[in-house]
Amino acid sequence: MNKKPKTVACPTCSASVEWSAAARWRPFCSERCRLIDLGKWFEESNRIPADEGLPEYPEPPETM
């Protein structure tokens, strides 16, 4: 049985990437694309949205 490997699009440049253990930088096509994505996280261009219902800093507990 000859299975065709799954391919995915590189999140940075949209190049086709074979999803296998041999693809060193998966899901990225290269180290360059991986580092570009990492830089976006460091610059906070990419971020995970916070819950609006939670305060940014919790109130300190009251002491008696």
mmCIF file of the N, C-alpha and C atoms, coordinates in Angstrom:
data_MODEL
# 
_entry.id   MODEL 
# 
loop_
_atom_site.group_PDB 
_atom_site.id 
_atom_site.type_symbol 
_atom_site.label_atom_id 
_atom_site.label_alt_id 
_atom_site.label_comp_id 
_atom_site.label_asym_id 
_atom_site.label_entity_id 
_atom_site.label_seq_id 
_atom_site.pdbx_PDB_ins_code 
_atom_site.Cartn_x 
_atom_site.Cartn_y 
_atom_site.Cartn_z 
_atom_site.occupancy 
_atom_site.B_iso_or_equiv 
_atom_site.pdbx_formal_charge 
_atom_site.auth_seq_id 
_atom_site.auth_comp_id 
_atom_site.auth_asym_id 
_atom_site.auth_atom_id 
_atom_site.pdbx_PDB_model_num 
ATOM 1   N N  . MET A 1 1  ? 0.851   -1.171 0.000  1.00 0.00 ? 1  MET A N  1 
ATOM 2   C CA . MET A 1 1  ? 0.000   0.000  0.000  1.00 0.00 ? 1  MET A CA 1 
ATOM 3   C C  . MET A 1 1  ? 0.901   1.239  0.000  1.00 0.00 ? 1  MET A C  1 
ATOM 4   N N  . ASN A 1 2  ? 0.786   2.059  -1.013 1.00 0.00 ? 2  ASN A N  1 
ATOM 5   C CA . ASN A 1 2  ? 1.609   3.251  -1.155 1.00 0.00 ? 2  ASN A CA 1 
ATOM 6   C C  . ASN A 1 2  ? 0.768   4.469  -0.805 1.00 0.00 ? 2  ASN A C  1 
ATOM 7   N N  . LYS A 1 3  ? 0.961   5.001  0.399  1.00 0.00 ? 3  LYS A N  1 
ATOM 8   C CA . LYS A 1 3  ? 0.188   6.163  0.835  1.00 0.00 ? 3  LYS A CA 1 
ATOM 9   C C  . LYS A 1 3  ? 0.910   7.436  0.432  1.00 0.00 ? 3  LYS A C  1 
ATOM 10  N N  . LYS A 1 4  ? 0.161   8.374  -0.104 1.00 0.00 ? 4  LYS A N  1 
ATOM 11  C CA . LYS A 1 4  ? 0.724   9.671  -0.451 1.00 0.00 ? 4  LYS A CA 1 
ATOM 12  C C  . LYS A 1 4  ? 0.812   10.498 0.828  1.00 0.00 ? 4  LYS A C  1 
ATOM 13  N N  . PRO A 1 5  ? 1.989   11.087 1.122  1.00 0.00 ? 5  PRO A N  1 
ATOM 14  C CA . PRO A 1 5  ? 2.108   11.881 2.348  1.00 0.00 ? 5  PRO A CA 1 
ATOM 15  C C  . PRO A 1 5  ? 1.230   13.123 2.301  1.00 0.00 ? 5  PRO A C  1 
ATOM 16  N N  . LYS A 1 6  ? 0.733   13.498 3.448  1.00 0.00 ? 6  LYS A N  1 
ATOM 17  C CA . LYS A 1 6  ? -0.111  14.688 3.560  1.00 0.00 ? 6  LYS A CA 1 
ATOM 18  C C  . LYS A 1 6  ? 0.749   15.932 3.360  1.00 0.00 ? 6  LYS A C  1 
ATOM 19  N N  . THR A 1 7  ? 0.216   16.913 2.670  1.00 0.00 ? 7  THR A N  1 
ATOM 20  C CA . THR A 1 7  ? 0.918   18.184 2.512  1.00 0.00 ? 7  THR A CA 1 
ATOM 21  C C  . THR A 1 7  ? 0.080   19.290 3.141  1.00 0.00 ? 7  THR A C  1 
ATOM 22  N N  . VAL A 1 8  ? 0.777   20.252 3.728  1.00 0.00 ? 8  VAL A N  1 
ATOM 23  C CA . VAL A 1 8  ? 0.137   21.410 4.345  1.00 0.00 ? 8  VAL A CA 1 
ATOM 24  C C  . VAL A 1 8  ? 0.796   22.664 3.794  1.00 0.00 ? 8  VAL A C  1 
ATOM 25  N N  . ALA A 1 9  ? 0.135   23.796 3.952  1.00 0.00 ? 9  ALA A N  1 
ATOM 26  C CA . ALA A 1 9  ? 0.694   25.069 3.507  1.00 0.00 ? 9  ALA A CA 1 
ATOM 27  C C  . ALA A 1 9  ? 1.527   25.679 4.632  1.00 0.00 ? 9  ALA A C  1 
ATOM 28  N N  . CYS A 1 10 ? 2.698   26.175 4.290  1.00 0.00 ? 10 CYS A N  1 
ATOM 29  C CA . CYS A 1 10 ? 3.549   26.878 5.258  1.00 0.00 ? 10 CYS A CA 1 
ATOM 30  C C  . CYS A 1 10 ? 2.771   28.089 5.765  1.00 0.00 ? 10 CYS A C  1 
ATOM 31  N N  . PRO A 1 11 ? 2.671   28.284 7.084  1.00 0.00 ? 11 PRO A N  1 
ATOM 32  C CA . PRO A 1 11 ? 1.916   29.419 7.623  1.00 0.00 ? 11 PRO A CA 1 
ATOM 33  C C  . PRO A 1 11 ? 2.490   30.781 7.233  1.00 0.00 ? 11 PRO A C  1 
ATOM 34  N N  . THR A 1 12 ? 3.761   30.833 6.873  1.00 0.00 ? 12 THR A N  1 
ATOM 35  C CA . THR A 1 12 ? 4.401   32.103 6.545  1.00 0.00 ? 12 THR A CA 1 
ATOM 36  C C  . THR A 1 12 ? 4.302   32.439 5.064  1.00 0.00 ? 12 THR A C  1 
ATOM 37  N N  . CYS A 1 13 ? 4.680   31.484 4.192  1.00 0.00 ? 13 CYS A N  1 
ATOM 38  C CA . CYS A 1 13 ? 4.756   31.795 2.756  1.00 0.00 ? 13 CYS A CA 1 
ATOM 39  C C  . CYS A 1 13 ? 3.789   30.984 1.899  1.00 0.00 ? 13 CYS A C  1 
ATOM 40  N N  . SER A 1 14 ? 3.049   30.079 2.487  1.00 0.00 ? 14 SER A N  1 
ATOM 41  C CA . SER A 1 14 ? 2.055   29.234 1.813  1.00 0.00 ? 14 SER A CA 1 
ATOM 42  C C  . SER A 1 14 ? 2.652   28.190 0.879  1.00 0.00 ? 14 SER A C  1 
ATOM 43  N N  . ALA A 1 15 ? 3.953   27.932 0.957  1.00 0.00 ? 15 ALA A N  1 
ATOM 44  C CA . ALA A 1 15 ? 4.559   26.863 0.156  1.00 0.00 ? 15 ALA A CA 1 
ATOM 45  C C  . ALA A 1 15 ? 4.057   25.516 0.665  1.00 0.00 ? 15 ALA A C  1 
ATOM 46  N N  . SER A 1 16 ? 3.999   24.524 -0.202 1.00 0.00 ? 16 SER A N  1 
ATOM 47  C CA . SER A 1 16 ? 3.567   23.185 0.194  1.00 0.00 ? 16 SER A CA 1 
ATOM 48  C C  . SER A 1 16 ? 4.666   22.508 1.003  1.00 0.00 ? 16 SER A C  1 
ATOM 49  N N  . VAL A 1 17 ? 4.263   21.899 2.118  1.00 0.00 ? 17 VAL A N  1 
ATOM 50  C CA . VAL A 1 17 ? 5.201   21.204 2.998  1.00 0.00 ? 17 VAL A CA 1 
ATOM 51  C C  . VAL A 1 17 ? 4.671   19.803 3.227  1.00 0.00 ? 17 VAL A C  1 
ATOM 52  N N  . GLU A 1 18 ? 5.518   18.807 3.014  1.00 0.00 ? 18 GLU A N  1 
ATOM 53  C CA . GLU A 1 18 ? 5.129   17.424 3.273  1.00 0.00 ? 18 GLU A CA 1 
ATOM 54  C C  . GLU A 1 18 ? 5.122   17.199 4.778  1.00 0.00 ? 18 GLU A C  1 
ATOM 55  N N  . TRP A 1 19 ? 4.002   16.703 5.304  1.00 0.00 ? 19 TRP A N  1 
ATOM 56  C CA . TRP A 1 19 ? 3.870   16.475 6.745  1.00 0.00 ? 19 TRP A CA 1 
ATOM 57  C C  . TRP A 1 19 ? 4.424   15.097 7.064  1.00 0.00 ? 19 TRP A C  1 
ATOM 58  N N  . SER A 1 20 ? 5.717   15.050 7.386  1.00 0.00 ? 20 SER A N  1 
ATOM 59  C CA . SER A 1 20 ? 6.356   13.788 7.743  1.00 0.00 ? 20 SER A CA 1 
ATOM 60  C C  . SER A 1 20 ? 7.491   14.076 8.711  1.00 0.00 ? 20 SER A C  1 
ATOM 61  N N  . ALA A 1 21 ? 8.029   13.020 9.295  1.00 0.00 ? 21 ALA A N  1 
ATOM 62  C CA . ALA A 1 21 ? 9.142   13.180 10.229 1.00 0.00 ? 21 ALA A CA 1 
ATOM 63  C C  . ALA A 1 21 ? 10.372  13.742 9.526  1.00 0.00 ? 21 ALA A C  1 
ATOM 64  N N  . ALA A 1 22 ? 10.482  13.552 8.227  1.00 0.00 ? 22 ALA A N  1 
ATOM 65  C CA . ALA A 1 22 ? 11.628  14.054 7.468  1.00 0.00 ? 22 ALA A CA 1 
ATOM 66  C C  . ALA A 1 22 ? 11.579  15.566 7.270  1.00 0.00 ? 22 ALA A C  1 
ATOM 67  N N  . ALA A 1 23 ? 10.401  16.173 7.411  1.00 0.00 ? 23 ALA A N  1 
ATOM 68  C CA . ALA A 1 23 ? 10.263  17.622 7.237  1.00 0.00 ? 23 ALA A CA 1 
ATOM 69  C C  . ALA A 1 23 ? 10.713  18.295 8.535  1.00 0.00 ? 23 ALA A C  1 
ATOM 70  N N  . ARG A 1 24 ? 11.935  18.748 8.560  1.00 0.00 ? 24 ARG A N  1 
ATOM 71  C CA . ARG A 1 24 ? 12.570  19.242 9.782  1.00 0.00 ? 24 ARG A CA 1 
ATOM 72  C C  . ARG A 1 24 ? 11.865  20.447 10.394 1.00 0.00 ? 24 ARG A C  1 
ATOM 73  N N  . TRP A 1 25 ? 11.359  21.348 9.577  1.00 0.00 ? 25 TRP A N  1 
ATOM 74  C CA . TRP A 1 25 ? 10.803  22.607 10.090 1.00 0.00 ? 25 TRP A CA 1 
ATOM 75  C C  . TRP A 1 25 ? 9.276   22.631 10.103 1.00 0.00 ? 25 TRP A C  1 
ATOM 76  N N  . ARG A 1 26 ? 8.632   21.487 9.911  1.00 0.00 ? 26 ARG A N  1 
ATOM 77  C CA . ARG A 1 26 ? 7.173   21.487 9.791  1.00 0.00 ? 26 ARG A CA 1 
ATOM 78  C C  . ARG A 1 26 ? 6.505   22.196 10.947 1.00 0.00 ? 26 ARG A C  1 
ATOM 79  N N  . PRO A 1 27 ? 5.455   22.909 10.785 1.00 0.00 ? 27 PRO A N  1 
ATOM 80  C CA . PRO A 1 27 ? 4.677   23.109 9.565  1.00 0.00 ? 27 PRO A CA 1 
ATOM 81  C C  . PRO A 1 27 ? 5.275   24.149 8.622  1.00 0.00 ? 27 PRO A C  1 
ATOM 82  N N  . PHE A 1 28 ? 6.454   24.677 8.945  1.00 0.00 ? 28 PHE A N  1 
ATOM 83  C CA . PHE A 1 28 ? 7.087   25.676 8.087  1.00 0.00 ? 28 PHE A CA 1 
ATOM 84  C C  . PHE A 1 28 ? 7.919   24.983 7.023  1.00 0.00 ? 28 PHE A C  1 
ATOM 85  N N  . CYS A 1 29 ? 8.165   25.684 5.909  1.00 0.00 ? 29 CYS A N  1 
ATOM 86  C CA . CYS A 1 29 ? 8.944   25.097 4.822  1.00 0.00 ? 29 CYS A CA 1 
ATOM 87  C C  . CYS A 1 29 ? 10.443  25.226 5.067  1.00 0.00 ? 29 CYS A C  1 
ATOM 88  N N  . SER A 1 30 ? 10.852  26.149 5.926  1.00 0.00 ? 30 SER A N  1 
ATOM 89  C CA . SER A 1 30 ? 12.279  26.381 6.156  1.00 0.00 ? 30 SER A CA 1 
ATOM 90  C C  . SER A 1 30 ? 12.494  27.030 7.521  1.00 0.00 ? 30 SER A C  1 
ATOM 91  N N  . GLU A 1 31 ? 13.756  27.058 7.923  1.00 0.00 ? 31 GLU A N  1 
ATOM 92  C CA . GLU A 1 31 ? 14.091  27.730 9.175  1.00 0.00 ? 31 GLU A CA 1 
ATOM 93  C C  . GLU A 1 31 ? 13.784  29.218 9.074  1.00 0.00 ? 31 GLU A C  1 
ATOM 94  N N  . ARG A 1 32 ? 13.991  29.794 7.894  1.00 0.00 ? 32 ARG A N  1 
ATOM 95  C CA . ARG A 1 32 ? 13.715  31.219 7.692  1.00 0.00 ? 32 ARG A CA 1 
ATOM 96  C C  . ARG A 1 32 ? 12.249  31.535 7.996  1.00 0.00 ? 32 ARG A C  1 
ATOM 97  N N  . CYS A 1 33 ? 11.322  30.747 7.453  1.00 0.00 ? 33 CYS A N  1 
ATOM 98  C CA . CYS A 1 33 ? 9.895   30.980 7.703  1.00 0.00 ? 33 CYS A CA 1 
ATOM 99  C C  . CYS A 1 33 ? 9.558   30.773 9.179  1.00 0.00 ? 33 CYS A C  1 
ATOM 100 N N  . ARG A 1 34 ? 10.202  29.810 9.812  1.00 0.00 ? 34 ARG A N  1 
ATOM 101 C CA . ARG A 1 34 ? 9.974   29.570 11.244 1.00 0.00 ? 34 ARG A CA 1 
ATOM 102 C C  . ARG A 1 34 ? 10.416  30.778 12.057 1.00 0.00 ? 34 ARG A C  1 
ATOM 103 N N  . LEU A 1 35 ? 11.572  31.351 11.713 1.00 0.00 ? 35 LEU A N  1 
ATOM 104 C CA . LEU A 1 35 ? 12.082  32.512 12.446 1.00 0.00 ? 35 LEU A CA 1 
ATOM 105 C C  . LEU A 1 35 ? 11.257  33.764 12.184 1.00 0.00 ? 35 LEU A C  1 
ATOM 106 N N  . ILE A 1 36 ? 10.727  33.910 10.980 1.00 0.00 ? 36 ILE A N  1 
ATOM 107 C CA . ILE A 1 36 ? 9.835   35.039 10.688 1.00 0.00 ? 36 ILE A CA 1 
ATOM 108 C C  . ILE A 1 36 ? 8.610   34.963 11.591 1.00 0.00 ? 36 ILE A C  1 
ATOM 109 N N  . ASP A 1 37 ? 8.033   33.766 11.716 1.00 0.00 ? 37 ASP A N  1 
ATOM 110 C CA . ASP A 1 37 ? 6.861   33.576 12.574 1.00 0.00 ? 37 ASP A CA 1 
ATOM 111 C C  . ASP A 1 37 ? 7.212   33.850 14.039 1.00 0.00 ? 37 ASP A C  1 
ATOM 112 N N  . LEU A 1 38 ? 8.351   33.369 14.492 1.00 0.00 ? 38 LEU A N  1 
ATOM 113 C CA . LEU A 1 38 ? 8.779   33.599 15.871 1.00 0.00 ? 38 LEU A CA 1 
ATOM 114 C C  . LEU A 1 38 ? 8.946   35.090 16.136 1.00 0.00 ? 38 LEU A C  1 
ATOM 115 N N  . GLY A 1 39 ? 9.503   35.818 15.172 1.00 0.00 ? 39 GLY A N  1 
ATOM 116 C CA . GLY A 1 39 ? 9.664   37.263 15.310 1.00 0.00 ? 39 GLY A CA 1 
ATOM 117 C C  . GLY A 1 39 ? 8.337   37.976 15.462 1.00 0.00 ? 39 GLY A C  1 
ATOM 118 N N  . LYS A 1 40 ? 7.304   37.492 14.764 1.00 0.00 ? 40 LYS A N  1 
ATOM 119 C CA . LYS A 1 40 ? 5.973   38.100 14.895 1.00 0.00 ? 40 LYS A CA 1 
ATOM 120 C C  . LYS A 1 40 ? 5.432   37.922 16.310 1.00 0.00 ? 40 LYS A C  1 
ATOM 121 N N  . TRP A 1 41 ? 5.711   36.772 16.933 1.00 0.00 ? 41 TRP A N  1 
ATOM 122 C CA . TRP A 1 41 ? 5.280   36.555 18.315 1.00 0.00 ? 41 TRP A CA 1 
ATOM 123 C C  . TRP A 1 41 ? 6.046   37.475 19.256 1.00 0.00 ? 41 TRP A C  1 
ATOM 124 N N  . PHE A 1 42 ? 7.360   37.643 19.034 1.00 0.00 ? 42 PHE A N  1 
ATOM 125 C CA . PHE A 1 42 ? 8.159   38.532 19.888 1.00 0.00 ? 42 PHE A CA 1 
ATOM 126 C C  . PHE A 1 42 ? 7.720   39.979 19.765 1.00 0.00 ? 42 PHE A C  1 
ATOM 127 N N  . GLU A 1 43 ? 7.342   40.400 18.549 1.00 0.00 ? 43 GLU A N  1 
ATOM 128 C CA . GLU A 1 43 ? 6.877   41.774 18.327 1.00 0.00 ? 43 GLU A CA 1 
ATOM 129 C C  . GLU A 1 43 ? 5.439   41.980 18.779 1.00 0.00 ? 43 GLU A C  1 
ATOM 130 N N  . GLU A 1 44 ? 4.788   40.897 19.182 1.00 0.00 ? 44 GLU A N  1 
ATOM 131 C CA . GLU A 1 44 ? 3.381   40.872 19.569 1.00 0.00 ? 44 GLU A CA 1 
ATOM 132 C C  . GLU A 1 44 ? 2.444   41.195 18.413 1.00 0.00 ? 44 GLU A C  1 
ATOM 133 N N  . SER A 1 45 ? 2.895   40.946 17.169 1.00 0.00 ? 45 SER A N  1 
ATOM 134 C CA . SER A 1 45 ? 1.994   41.017 16.020 1.00 0.00 ? 45 SER A CA 1 
ATOM 135 C C  . SER A 1 45 ? 1.029   39.837 16.079 1.00 0.00 ? 45 SER A C  1 
ATOM 136 N N  . ASN A 1 46 ? 1.531   38.695 16.542 1.00 0.00 ? 46 ASN A N  1 
ATOM 137 C CA . ASN A 1 46 ? 0.704   37.517 16.801 1.00 0.00 ? 46 ASN A CA 1 
ATOM 138 C C  . ASN A 1 46 ? 0.516   37.445 18.307 1.00 0.00 ? 46 ASN A C  1 
ATOM 139 N N  . ARG A 1 47 ? -0.707  37.214 18.726 1.00 0.00 ? 47 ARG A N  1 
ATOM 140 C CA . ARG A 1 47 ? -0.950  37.015 20.149 1.00 0.00 ? 47 ARG A CA 1 
ATOM 141 C C  . ARG A 1 47 ? -2.257  36.277 20.347 1.00 0.00 ? 47 ARG A C  1 
ATOM 142 N N  . ILE A 1 48 ? -2.392  35.673 21.495 1.00 0.00 ? 48 ILE A N  1 
ATOM 143 C CA . ILE A 1 48 ? -3.601  34.948 21.850 1.00 0.00 ? 48 ILE A CA 1 
ATOM 144 C C  . ILE A 1 48 ? -4.493  35.917 22.609 1.00 0.00 ? 48 ILE A C  1 
ATOM 145 N N  . PRO A 1 49 ? -5.744  36.093 22.175 1.00 0.00 ? 49 PRO A N  1 
ATOM 146 C CA . PRO A 1 49 ? -6.617  37.056 22.847 1.00 0.00 ? 49 PRO A CA 1 
ATOM 147 C C  . PRO A 1 49 ? -6.906  36.637 24.286 1.00 0.00 ? 49 PRO A C  1 
ATOM 148 N N  . ALA A 1 50 ? -6.973  37.619 25.150 1.00 0.00 ? 50 ALA A N  1 
ATOM 149 C CA . ALA A 1 50 ? -7.276  37.378 26.560 1.00 0.00 ? 50 ALA A CA 1 
ATOM 150 C C  . ALA A 1 50 ? -8.783  37.428 26.767 1.00 0.00 ? 50 ALA A C  1 
ATOM 151 N N  . ASP A 1 51 ? -9.246  36.780 27.819 1.00 0.00 ? 51 ASP A N  1 
ATOM 152 C CA . ASP A 1 51 ? -10.660 36.864 28.177 1.00 0.00 ? 51 ASP A CA 1 
ATOM 153 C C  . ASP A 1 51 ? -10.960 38.279 28.642 1.00 0.00 ? 51 ASP A C  1 
ATOM 154 N N  . GLU A 1 52 ? -12.002 38.866 28.087 1.00 0.00 ? 52 GLU A N  1 
ATOM 155 C CA . GLU A 1 52 ? -12.372 40.232 28.458 1.00 0.00 ? 52 GLU A CA 1 
ATOM 156 C C  . GLU A 1 52 ? -12.939 40.296 29.873 1.00 0.00 ? 52 GLU A C  1 
ATOM 157 N N  . GLY A 1 53 ? -13.459 39.174 30.386 1.00 0.00 ? 53 GLY A N  1 
ATOM 158 C CA . GLY A 1 53 ? -14.080 39.170 31.697 1.00 0.00 ? 53 GLY A CA 1 
ATOM 159 C C  . GLY A 1 53 ? -13.085 39.158 32.850 1.00 0.00 ? 53 GLY A C  1 
ATOM 160 N N  . LEU A 1 54 ? -11.828 38.868 32.577 1.00 0.00 ? 54 LEU A N  1 
ATOM 161 C CA . LEU A 1 54 ? -10.836 38.792 33.640 1.00 0.00 ? 54 LEU A CA 1 
ATOM 162 C C  . LEU A 1 54 ? -10.030 40.082 33.713 1.00 0.00 ? 54 LEU A C  1 
ATOM 163 N N  . PRO A 1 55 ? -9.774  40.590 34.922 1.00 0.00 ? 55 PRO A N  1 
ATOM 164 C CA . PRO A 1 55 ? -8.936  41.793 35.033 1.00 0.00 ? 55 PRO A CA 1 
ATOM 165 C C  . PRO A 1 55 ? -7.493  41.455 34.657 1.00 0.00 ? 55 PRO A C  1 
ATOM 166 N N  . GLU A 1 56 ? -6.778  42.451 34.150 1.00 0.00 ? 56 GLU A N  1 
ATOM 167 C CA . GLU A 1 56 ? -5.392  42.217 33.745 1.00 0.00 ? 56 GLU A CA 1 
ATOM 168 C C  . GLU A 1 56 ? -4.528  41.852 34.949 1.00 0.00 ? 56 GLU A C  1 
ATOM 169 N N  . TYR A 1 57 ? -4.743  42.552 36.056 1.00 0.00 ? 57 TYR A N  1 
ATOM 170 C CA . TYR A 1 57 ? -4.022  42.260 37.285 1.00 0.00 ? 57 TYR A CA 1 
ATOM 171 C C  . TYR A 1 57 ? -5.050  41.985 38.373 1.00 0.00 ? 57 TYR A C  1 
ATOM 172 N N  . PRO A 1 58 ? -4.951  40.848 39.052 1.00 0.00 ? 58 PRO A N  1 
ATOM 173 C CA . PRO A 1 58 ? -5.934  40.554 40.098 1.00 0.00 ? 58 PRO A CA 1 
ATOM 174 C C  . PRO A 1 58 ? -5.769  41.504 41.280 1.00 0.00 ? 58 PRO A C  1 
ATOM 175 N N  . GLU A 1 59 ? -6.882  41.766 41.922 1.00 0.00 ? 59 GLU A N  1 
ATOM 176 C CA . GLU A 1 59 ? -6.869  42.616 43.112 1.00 0.00 ? 59 GLU A CA 1 
ATOM 177 C C  . GLU A 1 59 ? -6.184  41.853 44.244 1.00 0.00 ? 59 GLU A C  1 
ATOM 178 N N  . PRO A 1 60 ? -5.380  42.540 45.063 1.00 0.00 ? 60 PRO A N  1 
ATOM 179 C CA . PRO A 1 60 ? -4.748  41.848 46.194 1.00 0.00 ? 60 PRO A CA 1 
ATOM 180 C C  . PRO A 1 60 ? -5.810  41.461 47.222 1.00 0.00 ? 60 PRO A C  1 
ATOM 181 N N  . PRO A 1 61 ? -5.606  40.347 47.918 1.00 0.00 ? 61 PRO A N  1 
ATOM 182 C CA . PRO A 1 61 ? -6.590  39.942 48.934 1.00 0.00 ? 61 PRO A CA 1 
ATOM 183 C C  . PRO A 1 61 ? -6.594  40.927 50.099 1.00 0.00 ? 61 PRO A C  1 
ATOM 184 N N  . GLU A 1 62 ? -7.777  41.087 50.673 1.00 0.00 ? 62 GLU A N  1 
ATOM 185 C CA . GLU A 1 62 ? -7.904  41.990 51.824 1.00 0.00 ? 62 GLU A CA 1 
ATOM 186 C C  . GLU A 1 62 ? -7.327  41.309 53.054 1.00 0.00 ? 62 GLU A C  1 
ATOM 187 N N  . THR A 1 63 ? -6.624  42.083 53.856 1.00 0.00 ? 63 THR A N  1 
ATOM 188 C CA . THR A 1 63 ? -6.074  41.544 55.107 1.00 0.00 ? 63 THR A CA 1 
ATOM 189 C C  . THR A 1 63 ? -6.855  42.116 56.274 1.00 0.00 ? 63 THR A C  1 
ATOM 190 N N  . MET A 1 64 ? -6.923  41.370 57.356 1.00 0.00 ? 64 MET A N  1 
ATOM 191 C CA . MET A 1 64 ? -7.679  41.824 58.520 1.00 0.00 ? 64 MET A CA 1 
ATOM 192 C C  . MET A 1 64 ? -6.809  42.475 59.516 1.00 0.00 ? 64 MET A C  1 
# 
